[in-house]
């Protein structure tokens, strides 16, 4: 399970990433599936807490789920998702560039991924998920 606070926040960012692609496609919104995808994302391991081979699988699974989520994301989340998607991409790039070794993260780069705007977007996504997805 994703345990670290930044990684949990990234789940929301990941969901947001999905919507970036949705903005370009003709796919129909499917809020129910969007909620399911969020649940699946939350079940993924934290890539910094497993060995690098498992972490690569986590990132692959996460990106597949995110691609699907983009296709089904609700329209009202689009702006928040675009902002959060950028942050999530930075997070994944940083994780991969350190071979999933958190001790190798440059804190300034990591913090850059979590701008105030990105945190606000993640909060908007979390509020939507809380209001629209059953527990």
C-alpha positions as a printed NumPy array, in Angstrom:
array([[  0.   ,   0.   ,   0.   ],
       [  1.123,   3.535,  -0.544],
       [  2.115,   4.73 ,   2.908],
       [  4.121,   7.905,   2.55 ],
       [  2.24 ,  11.217,   2.526],
       [  3.779,  12.47 ,  -0.756],
       [  3.098,   9.12 ,  -2.409],
       [ -0.543,   9.142,  -1.263],
       [ -0.864,  12.655,  -2.641],
       [  0.573,  11.336,  -5.901],
       [ -2.339,   8.917,  -6.199],
       [ -4.596,  11.926,  -6.548],
       [ -2.134,  13.476,  -8.951],
       [ -2.116,  10.248, -10.902],
       [ -5.84 ,  10.346, -11.289],
       [ -5.442,  13.88 , -12.52 ],
       [ -2.929,  12.786, -15.107],
       [ -5.568,  10.659, -16.687],
       [ -7.684,  13.643, -17.483],
       [ -5.015,  15.367, -19.543],
       [ -5.39 ,  12.793, -22.266],
       [ -9.16 ,  12.879, -21.888],
       [ -9.137,  16.514, -22.846],
       [ -7.86 ,  15.498, -26.278],
       [-10.094,  12.489, -26.877],
       [-13.706,  11.712, -27.653],
       [-14.081,   9.231, -24.812],
       [-17.177,   9.448, -22.638],
       [-16.936,  10.278, -18.963],
       [-17.602,   7.302, -16.701],
       [-17.537,   8.498, -13.086],
       [-18.129,   4.982, -11.725],
       [-15.084,   3.579, -13.523],
       [-13.114,   6.66 , -12.557],
       [-13.817,   5.844,  -8.898],
       [-12.8  ,   2.21 ,  -9.448],
       [ -9.53 ,   3.304, -11.012],
       [ -8.825,   5.54 ,  -8.028],
       [ -9.348,   2.531,  -5.748],
       [ -6.96 ,   0.469,  -7.875],
       [ -4.352,   3.226,  -7.772],
       [ -4.595,   3.363,  -3.984],
       [ -3.85 ,  -0.368,  -3.819],
       [ -0.512,   0.002,  -5.592],
       [  2.66 ,  -0.302,  -3.55 ],
       [  4.798,   2.757,  -2.912],
       [  7.627,   2.452,  -5.488],
       [ 10.115,   3.626,  -2.859],
       [  9.167,   0.791,  -0.493],
       [  9.691,  -2.204,  -2.777],
       [ 12.664,  -3.487,  -4.732],
       [ 13.407,  -1.746,  -8.06 ],
       [ 11.95 ,  -4.548, -10.213],
       [  8.67 ,  -4.42 ,  -8.306],
       [  8.771,  -0.612,  -8.405],
       [  9.012,  -0.67 , -12.195],
       [  5.914,  -2.876, -12.262],
       [  4.112,  -0.462,  -9.936],
       [  4.953,   2.447, -12.253],
       [  3.809,   0.48 , -15.329],
       [  0.543,  -0.481, -13.643],
       [  0.022,   3.065, -12.444],
       [  0.548,   4.513, -15.896],
       [ -1.854,   1.979, -17.459],
       [ -4.506,   2.862, -14.89 ],
       [ -3.873,   6.538, -15.459],
       [ -4.268,   6.161, -19.215],
       [ -7.605,   4.445, -18.678],
       [ -8.689,   7.065, -16.165],
       [ -8.03 ,   9.803, -18.698],
       [-10.604,   8.214, -20.944],
       [-13.312,   8.122, -18.288],
       [-12.613,  11.189, -16.128],
       [-15.484,  13.55 , -15.304],
       [-15.371,  16.838, -17.221],
       [-15.555,  18.986, -14.095],
       [-12.147,  17.695, -12.954],
       [-10.28 ,  18.458, -16.139],
       [ -8.419,  21.601, -15.001],
       [ -7.367,  20.101, -11.678],
       [ -6.25 ,  16.944, -13.397],
       [ -4.043,  18.779, -15.877],
       [ -2.165,  20.503, -13.068],
       [ -1.88 ,  17.355, -10.985],
       [ -0.793,  15.32 , -14.01 ],
       [  2.294,  17.45 , -14.484],
       [  3.269,  16.883, -10.858],
       [  2.64 ,  13.164, -11.049],
       [  4.825,  12.915, -14.151],
       [  7.637,  14.722, -12.356],
       [  7.275,  12.357,  -9.393],
       [  7.479,   9.255, -11.593],
       [ 10.46 ,  10.654, -13.479],
       [ 12.238,  11.388, -10.212],
       [ 11.48 ,   7.94 ,  -8.84 ],
       [ 12.776,   6.245, -11.965],
       [ 15.85 ,   8.473, -12.222],
       [ 16.943,   7.395,  -8.734],
       [ 16.219,   3.723,  -9.456],
       [ 13.534,   4.022,  -6.767],
       [ 16.011,   4.896,  -4.029],
       [ 14.432,   7.662,  -1.936],
       [ 17.807,   8.511,  -0.399],
       [ 18.96 ,   9.644,  -3.843],
       [ 16.138,  12.144,  -4.332],
       [ 17.099,  15.763,  -4.67 ],
       [ 14.71 ,  17.373,  -2.209],
       [ 14.477,  20.619,  -4.185],
       [ 13.409,  18.738,  -7.326],
       [ 10.953,  16.658,  -5.337],
       [  9.439,  19.745,  -3.74 ],
       [  9.142,  21.389,  -7.164],
       [  6.777,  18.594,  -8.155],
       [  4.48 ,  19.575,  -5.3  ],
       [  3.744,  23.211,  -6.051],
       [  0.933,  25.   ,  -4.249],
       [ -1.092,  24.775,  -7.444],
       [ -0.537,  21.003,  -7.655],
       [ -1.495,  20.528,  -4.014],
       [ -4.669,  22.549,  -4.572],
       [ -5.492,  20.405,  -7.611],
       [ -4.973,  17.224,  -5.58 ],
       [ -7.276,  18.591,  -2.88 ],
       [ -9.967,  19.333,  -5.469],
       [ -9.661,  15.784,  -6.781],
       [ -9.812,  14.343,  -3.279],
       [-12.955,  16.371,  -2.528],
       [-14.604,  15.121,  -5.725],
       [-13.662,  11.538,  -4.95 ],
       [-14.979,  11.844,  -1.38 ],
       [-18.266,  13.316,  -2.609],
       [-18.802,  11.006,  -5.582],
       [-17.19 ,   7.653,  -4.862],
       [-18.566,   5.257,  -2.3  ],
       [-16.179,   4.056,   0.373]])
